[in-house]
Amino acid sequence: MPILDILKECAINVYKNTHDLIGTIEGQEKFEIGAGGDVSTKIDLLAEKSVFEILKKNSFNPNIVGEECGFIEGKDNGLVVMDGVDGTTNANCGLPFYCCSLAYSSDTNLKSVTDAVVFNLVSGDLYHASLSTGSFMNEKKIQTAKEPSLSIKEMVIGLNISGLSEDHFLSISKLVSSISHVRHLGANALELCYFARGSIDAYIDIRDKIRAIDMAACYLIAREAGGLIFDTSGKELNTNLSVNSRMSFIAVANIPMYEWITNLIN
């Protein structure tokens, strides 16, 4: 079975096994601190278990890295990068915006991701991409908002400010005051998919906190949809796909948009 199809099956299994626990006291039960540094809930652990079930069913044994399990060495080539539930806080609070994020990489860095799936665990929308084949939502091709219909001031900008330092907050104050529509929905992987489909004109996270694990799948989906993703130095985003790797990024549909944003960030 093609790797992309295995990832899709994994994501659907996560949905089947976690759906009835979302928003319940049982689902919020806390366990040990996961490899990513956050406390694992029952939903998180069940989601990862659901992925392992499908990998085993398909006799697919790659290396694996996940927020709860950390790094697991496999016998097959490549690396599966998984966040069983991205947006766990939303899920536990009953806020309808969270997803399953899965990627396959031929090597250990972000640029080597070749297959990606992000499954909206609320709506059932399935986003996927494979290298050089484009990005899709429910098998329909998607692309970023190349020519925003609104003025720059009226663009919809995704901006993650959770736990933003005072210095970082001051650096974006001019940008925030220059636009009318700022959004942050609590699940970066899914928000980048909304960027990929053109619902959000740009997405910014300069906190130096987002994990590479969270970005692996949505990075490829956004790129294959025509998006450009840069680090804060202006280089094309790339990093090691490890549990502890964190980053900042700016995702845009075109260079003029990137220049406009960076000119407003101190």
C-alpha positions as YAML, in Angstrom:
chain: A
units: angstrom
residues:
- id: 1
  name: MET
  ca: [0.00, 0.00, 0.00]
- id: 2
  name: PRO
  ca: [1.34, 3.50, -0.81]
- id: 3
  name: ILE
  ca: [2.64, 5.39, 2.21]
- id: 4
  name: LEU
  ca: [0.10, 8.18, 1.77]
- id: 5
  name: ASP
  ca: [-2.76, 5.68, 1.94]
- id: 6
  name: ILE
  ca: [-1.34, 4.20, 5.13]
- id: 7
  name: LEU
  ca: [-1.22, 7.66, 6.69]
- id: 8
  name: LYS
  ca: [-4.84, 8.29, 5.66]
- id: 9
  name: GLU
  ca: [-5.90, 5.00, 7.24]
- id: 10
  name: CYS
  ca: [-4.02, 5.92, 10.42]
- id: 11
  name: ALA
  ca: [-5.80, 9.28, 10.66]
- id: 12
  name: ILE
  ca: [-9.23, 7.74, 10.13]
- id: 13
  name: ASN
  ca: [-8.49, 5.19, 12.85]
- id: 14
  name: VAL
  ca: [-7.55, 8.02, 15.23]
- id: 15
  name: TYR
  ca: [-10.93, 9.60, 14.56]
- id: 16
  name: LYS
  ca: [-12.83, 6.35, 15.12]
- id: 17
  name: ASN
  ca: [-11.08, 5.61, 18.41]
- id: 18
  name: THR
  ca: [-11.10, 9.10, 19.94]
- id: 19
  name: HIS
  ca: [-14.35, 10.63, 18.70]
- id: 20
  name: ASP
  ca: [-16.53, 9.51, 21.62]
- id: 21
  name: LEU
  ca: [-13.97, 10.67, 24.21]
- id: 22
  name: ILE
  ca: [-13.63, 14.23, 22.97]
- id: 23
  name: GLY
  ca: [-14.83, 16.71, 25.58]
- id: 24
  name: THR
  ca: [-15.42, 14.04, 28.24]
- id: 25
  name: ILE
  ca: [-13.88, 13.81, 31.70]
- id: 26
  name: GLU
  ca: [-12.47, 10.39, 30.78]
- id: 27
  name: GLY
  ca: [-10.77, 11.80, 27.71]
- id: 28
  name: GLN
  ca: [-9.12, 14.53, 29.79]
- id: 29
  name: GLU
  ca: [-7.59, 12.06, 32.25]
- id: 30
  name: LYS
  ca: [-3.93, 12.99, 32.70]
- id: 31
  name: PHE
  ca: [-1.01, 10.59, 32.59]
- id: 32
  name: GLU
  ca: [2.76, 11.08, 32.52]
- id: 33
  name: ILE
  ca: [4.55, 13.92, 30.78]
- id: 34
  name: GLY
  ca: [5.10, 13.01, 27.14]
- id: 35
  name: ALA
  ca: [8.36, 13.25, 25.22]
- id: 36
  name: GLY
  ca: [7.35, 16.70, 23.96]
- id: 37
  name: GLY
  ca: [7.21, 18.08, 27.50]
- id: 38
  name: ASP
  ca: [3.43, 18.36, 27.91]
- id: 39
  name: VAL
  ca: [1.23, 16.22, 30.11]
- id: 40
  name: SER
  ca: [-0.32, 13.43, 28.04]
- id: 41
  name: THR
  ca: [-4.07, 12.95, 28.24]
- id: 42
  name: LYS
  ca: [-5.98, 9.75, 27.53]
- id: 43
  name: ILE
  ca: [-6.98, 11.15, 24.14]
- id: 44
  name: ASP
  ca: [-3.34, 11.81, 23.20]
- id: 45
  name: LEU
  ca: [-2.22, 8.31, 24.15]
- id: 46
  name: LEU
  ca: [-5.18, 6.64, 22.45]
- id: 47
  name: ALA
  ca: [-4.52, 8.62, 19.27]
- id: 48
  name: GLU
  ca: [-0.90, 7.44, 19.10]
- id: 49
  name: LYS
  ca: [-1.99, 3.86, 19.83]
- id: 50
  name: SER
  ca: [-4.43, 4.13, 16.93]
- id: 51
  name: VAL
  ca: [-1.59, 5.08, 14.59]
- id: 52
  name: PHE
  ca: [0.57, 2.18, 15.79]
- id: 53
  name: GLU
  ca: [-2.31, -0.24, 15.14]
- id: 54
  name: ILE
  ca: [-2.52, 0.68, 11.46]
- id: 55
  name: LEU
  ca: [1.24, 0.73, 10.92]
- id: 56
  name: LYS
  ca: [1.43, -2.79, 12.38]
- id: 57
  name: LYS
  ca: [-1.56, -3.95, 10.33]
- id: 58
  name: ASN
  ca: [0.24, -2.87, 7.16]
- id: 59
  name: SER
  ca: [3.56, -4.39, 8.28]
- id: 60
  name: PHE
  ca: [5.10, -0.93, 8.03]
- id: 61
  name: ASN
  ca: [7.87, -0.43, 10.58]
- id: 62
  name: PRO
  ca: [9.65, 2.91, 9.99]
- id: 63
  name: ASN
  ca: [11.31, 5.07, 12.58]
- id: 64
  name: ILE
  ca: [8.68, 7.06, 14.47]
- id: 65
  name: VAL
  ca: [8.74, 10.36, 16.33]
- id: 66
  name: GLY
  ca: [5.74, 11.61, 18.27]
- id: 67
  name: GLU
  ca: [4.89, 14.10, 20.99]
- id: 68
  name: GLU
  ca: [3.93, 11.40, 23.47]
- id: 69
  name: CYS
  ca: [6.15, 8.45, 22.51]
- id: 70
  name: GLY
  ca: [9.32, 10.32, 21.55]
- id: 71
  name: PHE
  ca: [11.63, 8.56, 19.08]
- id: 72
  name: ILE
  ca: [11.12, 4.87, 18.31]
- id: 73
  name: GLU
  ca: [13.60, 3.12, 16.05]
- id: 74
  name: GLY
  ca: [12.09, 0.92, 13.35]
- id: 75
  name: LYS
  ca: [13.36, -1.62, 10.85]
- id: 76
  name: ASP
  ca: [12.15, 0.08, 7.67]
- id: 77
  name: ASN
  ca: [13.51, 3.20, 5.99]
- id: 78
  name: GLY
  ca: [12.16, 6.67, 6.62]
- id: 79
  name: LEU
  ca: [10.47, 8.44, 9.50]
- id: 80
  name: VAL
  ca: [6.81, 8.83, 10.44]
- id: 81
  name: VAL
  ca: [6.19, 12.09, 12.29]
- id: 82
  name: MET
  ca: [2.95, 12.14, 14.23]
- id: 83
  name: ASP
  ca: [0.87, 14.37, 16.41]
- id: 84
  name: GLY
  ca: [-2.14, 12.19, 17.13]
- id: 85
  name: VAL
  ca: [-4.20, 15.16, 18.29]
- id: 86
  name: ASP
  ca: [-2.98, 18.67, 17.51]
- id: 87
  name: GLY
  ca: [-5.15, 21.04, 19.53]
- id: 88
  name: THR
  ca: [-5.68, 18.77, 22.55]
- id: 89
  name: THR
  ca: [-6.70, 21.73, 24.73]
- id: 90
  name: ASN
  ca: [-9.44, 22.59, 22.24]
- id: 91
  name: ALA
  ca: [-10.58, 18.97, 22.20]
- id: 92
  name: ASN
  ca: [-10.70, 18.71, 25.98]
- id: 93
  name: CYS
  ca: [-12.58, 22.01, 26.29]
- id: 94
  name: GLY
  ca: [-15.08, 21.10, 23.61]
- id: 95
  name: LEU
  ca: [-13.81, 23.75, 21.20]
- id: 96
  name: PRO
  ca: [-14.36, 22.32, 17.68]
- id: 97
  name: PHE
  ca: [-10.92, 22.85, 16.14]
- id: 98
  name: TYR
  ca: [-8.38, 20.03, 16.39]
- id: 99
  name: CYS
  ca: [-6.82, 17.49, 14.07]
- id: 100
  name: CYS
  ca: [-4.58, 14.50, 13.54]
- id: 101
  name: SER
  ca: [-1.27, 15.37, 11.85]
- id: 102
  name: LEU
  ca: [0.86, 12.67, 10.18]
- id: 103
  name: ALA
  ca: [3.86, 12.91, 7.87]
- id: 104
  name: TYR
  ca: [6.42, 10.63, 6.29]
- id: 105
  name: SER
  ca: [9.96, 11.83, 5.70]
- id: 106
  name: SER
  ca: [12.74, 10.15, 3.76]
- id: 107
  name: ASP
  ca: [15.29, 11.77, 6.08]
- id: 108
  name: THR
  ca: [15.35, 13.60, 9.41]
- id: 109
  name: ASN
  ca: [14.65, 17.19, 8.34]
- id: 110
  name: LEU
  ca: [11.54, 19.14, 7.41]
- id: 111
  name: LYS
  ca: [12.44, 19.52, 3.73]
- id: 112
  name: SER
  ca: [12.63, 15.76, 3.32]
- id: 113
  name: VAL
  ca: [8.91, 15.23, 4.08]
- id: 114
  name: THR
  ca: [7.36, 13.48, 1.07]
- id: 115
  name: ASP
  ca: [3.84, 12.56, 2.24]
- id: 116
  name: ALA
  ca: [1.46, 14.30, 4.61]
- id: 117
  name: VAL
  ca: [-2.04, 13.97, 6.02]
- id: 118
  name: VAL
  ca: [-3.96, 16.33, 8.29]
- id: 119
  name: PHE
  ca: [-7.39, 15.07, 9.31]
- id: 120
  name: ASN
  ca: [-9.89, 17.52, 10.82]
- id: 121
  name: LEU
  ca: [-11.25, 15.47, 13.71]
- id: 122
  name: VAL
  ca: [-14.37, 17.64, 13.91]
- id: 123
  name: SER
  ca: [-15.53, 18.06, 10.30]
- id: 124
  name: GLY
  ca: [-13.92, 14.95, 8.84]
- id: 125
  name: ASP
  ca: [-12.13, 16.99, 6.17]
- id: 126
  name: LEU
  ca: [-8.96, 15.24, 5.03]
- id: 127
  name: TYR
  ca: [-6.02, 17.25, 3.70]
- id: 128
  name: HIS
  ca: [-3.15, 15.47, 2.02]
- id: 129
  name: ALA
  ca: [-0.12, 16.06, -0.14]
- id: 130
  name: SER
  ca: [2.74, 14.14, -1.70]
- id: 131
  name: LEU
  ca: [5.90, 15.76, -2.98]
- id: 132
  name: SER
  ca: [5.48, 17.42, -6.41]
- id: 133
  name: THR
  ca: [1.84, 16.36, -6.81]
- id: 134
  name: GLY
  ca: [-0.07, 19.24, -5.20]
- id: 135
  name: SER
  ca: [-2.28, 19.49, -2.14]
- id: 136
  name: PHE
  ca: [-5.83, 18.25, -1.73]
- id: 137
  name: MET
  ca: [-8.79, 18.57, 0.59]
- id: 138
  name: ASN
  ca: [-11.24, 15.68, 0.28]
- id: 139
  name: GLU
  ca: [-9.54, 14.81, -3.04]
- id: 140
  name: LYS
  ca: [-10.10, 18.29, -4.51]
- id: 141
  name: LYS
  ca: [-6.99, 20.30, -5.31]
- id: 142
  name: ILE
  ca: [-6.40, 23.37, -3.16]
- id: 143
  name: GLN
  ca: [-4.13, 26.39, -3.41]
- id: 144
  name: THR
  ca: [-3.18, 29.41, -1.36]
- id: 145
  name: ALA
  ca: [-4.77, 32.83, -1.88]
- id: 146
  name: LYS
  ca: [-2.40, 34.07, -4.58]
- id: 147
  name: GLU
  ca: [-4.36, 37.23, -5.31]
- id: 148
  name: PRO
  ca: [-6.22, 38.32, -2.17]
- id: 149
  name: SER
  ca: [-9.49, 39.99, -3.14]
- id: 150
  name: LEU
  ca: [-9.21, 42.39, -0.22]
- id: 151
  name: SER
  ca: [-6.77, 45.18, 0.46]
- id: 152
  name: ILE
  ca: [-3.72, 44.27, 2.55]
- id: 153
  name: LYS
  ca: [-5.33, 45.86, 5.61]
- id: 154
  name: GLU
  ca: [-8.36, 43.62, 5.15]
- id: 155
  name: MET
  ca: [-6.43, 40.35, 4.78]
- id: 156
  name: VAL
  ca: [-7.08, 37.55, 7.25]
- id: 157
  name: ILE
  ca: [-3.84, 36.84, 9.10]
- id: 158
  name: GLY
  ca: [-3.33, 33.83, 11.35]
- id: 159
  name: LEU
  ca: [-1.15, 34.82, 14.30]
- id: 160
  name: ASN
  ca: [-0.17, 32.52, 17.16]
- id: 161
  name: ILE
  ca: [0.38, 34.64, 20.27]
- id: 162
  name: SER
  ca: [-0.02, 31.94, 22.94]
- id: 163
  name: GLY
  ca: [2.70, 32.46, 25.55]
- id: 164
  name: LEU
  ca: [4.26, 35.22, 23.46]
- id: 165
  name: SER
  ca: [7.08, 37.02, 25.27]
- id: 166
  name: GLU
  ca: [6.79, 40.74, 25.94]
- id: 167
  name: ASP
  ca: [9.63, 41.45, 23.49]
- id: 168
  name: HIS
  ca: [7.98, 39.42, 20.75]
- id: 169
  name: PHE
  ca: [4.64, 41.07, 21.47]
- id: 170
  name: LEU
  ca: [6.16, 44.50, 21.04]
- id: 171
  name: SER
  ca: [7.80, 43.40, 17.78]
- id: 172
  name: ILE
  ca: [4.44, 42.57, 16.19]
- id: 173
  name: SER
  ca: [2.44, 45.47, 17.62]
- id: 174
  name: LYS
  ca: [2.75, 47.56, 14.45]
- id: 175
  name: LEU
  ca: [1.67, 44.60, 12.31]
- id: 176
  name: VAL
  ca: [-1.36, 43.87, 14.50]
- id: 177
  name: SER
  ca: [-2.49, 47.50, 14.43]
- id: 178
  name: SER
  ca: [-2.18, 47.54, 10.62]
- id: 179
  name: ILE
  ca: [-4.63, 44.71, 9.91]
- id: 180
  name: SER
  ca: [-8.29, 44.26, 10.73]
- id: 181
  name: HIS
  ca: [-8.63, 40.49, 10.87]
- id: 182
  name: VAL
  ca: [-6.31, 38.47, 13.13]
- id: 183
  name: ARG
  ca: [-7.11, 34.85, 13.92]
- id: 184
  name: HIS
  ca: [-5.69, 32.15, 16.18]
- id: 185
  name: LEU
  ca: [-7.71, 28.96, 16.50]
- id: 186
  name: GLY
  ca: [-5.50, 26.72, 18.64]
- id: 187
  name: ALA
  ca: [-4.19, 24.03, 16.27]
- id: 188
  name: ASN
  ca: [-1.29, 25.13, 14.08]
- id: 189
  name: ALA
  ca: [-1.39, 22.12, 11.75]
- id: 190
  name: LEU
  ca: [-5.04, 22.71, 10.88]
- id: 191
  name: GLU
  ca: [-4.59, 26.48, 10.62]
- id: 192
  name: LEU
  ca: [-1.80, 25.96, 8.06]
- id: 193
  name: CYS
  ca: [-4.23, 23.81, 6.07]
- id: 194
  name: TYR
  ca: [-6.70, 26.70, 6.08]
- id: 195
  name: PHE
  ca: [-3.85, 28.82, 4.76]
- id: 196
  name: ALA
  ca: [-3.18, 26.18, 2.09]
- id: 197
  name: ARG
  ca: [-6.80, 26.30, 0.91]
- id: 198
  name: GLY
  ca: [-6.82, 30.10, 0.75]
- id: 199
  name: SER
  ca: [-9.07, 30.78, 3.76]
- id: 200
  name: ILE
  ca: [-6.23, 32.55, 5.57]
- id: 201
  name: ASP
  ca: [-3.95, 34.88, 3.61]
- id: 202
  name: ALA
  ca: [-0.87, 34.38, 5.80]
- id: 203
  name: TYR
  ca: [0.11, 32.65, 9.03]
- id: 204
  name: ILE
  ca: [2.73, 33.85, 11.51]
- id: 205
  name: ASP
  ca: [4.29, 32.18, 14.55]
- id: 206
  name: ILE
  ca: [7.44, 33.91, 15.83]
- id: 207
  name: ARG
  ca: [7.37, 32.56, 19.42]
- id: 208
  name: ASP
  ca: [10.23, 30.07, 18.92]
- id: 209
  name: LYS
  ca: [7.90, 27.49, 20.48]
- id: 210
  name: ILE
  ca: [6.19, 25.56, 17.69]
- id: 211
  name: ARG
  ca: [7.47, 21.99, 17.45]
- id: 212
  name: ALA
  ca: [8.81, 20.51, 14.25]
- id: 213
  name: ILE
  ca: [6.47, 17.58, 14.91]
- id: 214
  name: ASP
  ca: [3.49, 19.94, 14.68]
- id: 215
  name: MET
  ca: [4.75, 21.40, 11.40]
- id: 216
  name: ALA
  ca: [5.85, 18.32, 9.45]
- id: 217
  name: ALA
  ca: [2.57, 17.50, 7.71]
- id: 218
  name: CYS
  ca: [1.11, 20.98, 7.27]
- id: 219
  name: TYR
  ca: [4.48, 22.24, 5.97]
- id: 220
  name: LEU
  ca: [4.26, 19.97, 2.92]
- id: 221
  name: ILE
  ca: [0.54, 20.62, 2.42]
- id: 222
  name: ALA
  ca: [1.10, 24.39, 2.49]
- id: 223
  name: ARG
  ca: [4.13, 24.19, 0.20]
- id: 224
  name: GLU
  ca: [2.41, 21.93, -2.33]
- id: 225
  name: ALA
  ca: [-0.53, 24.35, -2.37]
- id: 226
  name: GLY
  ca: [1.83, 27.12, -3.49]
- id: 227
  name: GLY
  ca: [2.67, 28.61, -0.12]
- id: 228
  name: LEU
  ca: [6.04, 30.05, 0.85]
- id: 229
  name: ILE
  ca: [7.32, 29.39, 4.37]
- id: 230
  name: PHE
  ca: [10.28, 31.28, 5.80]
- id: 231
  name: ASP
  ca: [12.10, 31.37, 9.10]
- id: 232
  name: THR
  ca: [12.61, 34.72, 10.85]
- id: 233
  name: SER
  ca: [15.93, 35.29, 9.06]
- id: 234
  name: GLY
  ca: [14.22, 35.11, 5.66]
- id: 235
  name: LYS
  ca: [15.50, 31.66, 4.73]
- id: 236
  name: GLU
  ca: [13.29, 28.82, 3.55]
- id: 237
  name: LEU
  ca: [12.10, 27.02, 6.66]
- id: 238
  name: ASN
  ca: [13.93, 23.82, 7.53]
- id: 239
  name: THR
  ca: [14.79, 22.10, 10.78]
- id: 240
  name: ASN
  ca: [15.54, 18.73, 12.32]
- id: 241
  name: LEU
  ca: [12.51, 16.49, 12.86]
- id: 242
  name: SER
  ca: [13.11, 15.75, 16.53]
- id: 243
  name: VAL
  ca: [10.90, 15.98, 19.61]
- id: 244
  name: ASN
  ca: [12.84, 18.93, 21.01]
- id: 245
  name: SER
  ca: [13.19, 20.94, 17.79]
- id: 246
  name: ARG
  ca: [11.25, 24.22, 17.88]
- id: 247
  name: MET
  ca: [11.01, 27.09, 15.42]
- id: 248
  name: SER
  ca: [9.41, 30.30, 14.24]
- id: 249
  name: PHE
  ca: [7.98, 30.86, 10.77]
- id: 250
  name: ILE
  ca: [6.07, 33.14, 8.43]
- id: 251
  name: ALA
  ca: [3.84, 31.50, 5.81]
- id: 252
  name: VAL
  ca: [2.66, 33.64, 2.89]
- id: 253
  name: ALA
  ca: [1.19, 33.21, -0.58]
- id: 254
  name: ASN
  ca: [3.67, 35.48, -2.35]
- id: 255
  name: ILE
  ca: [6.82, 37.56, -1.88]
- id: 256
  name: PRO
  ca: [5.13, 41.01, -1.78]
- id: 257
  name: MET
  ca: [2.99, 39.78, 1.12]
- id: 258
  name: TYR
  ca: [6.10, 38.53, 2.92]
- id: 259
  name: GLU
  ca: [7.86, 41.86, 2.42]
- id: 260
  name: TRP
  ca: [4.87, 43.78, 3.70]
- id: 261
  name: ILE
  ca: [4.66, 41.63, 6.84]
- id: 262
  name: THR
  ca: [8.37, 41.69, 7.64]
- id: 263
  name: ASN
  ca: [8.54, 45.45, 7.17]
- id: 264
  name: LEU
  ca: [6.02, 45.76, 10.00]
- id: 265
  name: ILE
  ca: [7.81, 43.38, 12.37]
- id: 266
  name: ASN
  ca: [10.57, 45.01, 14.40]
...
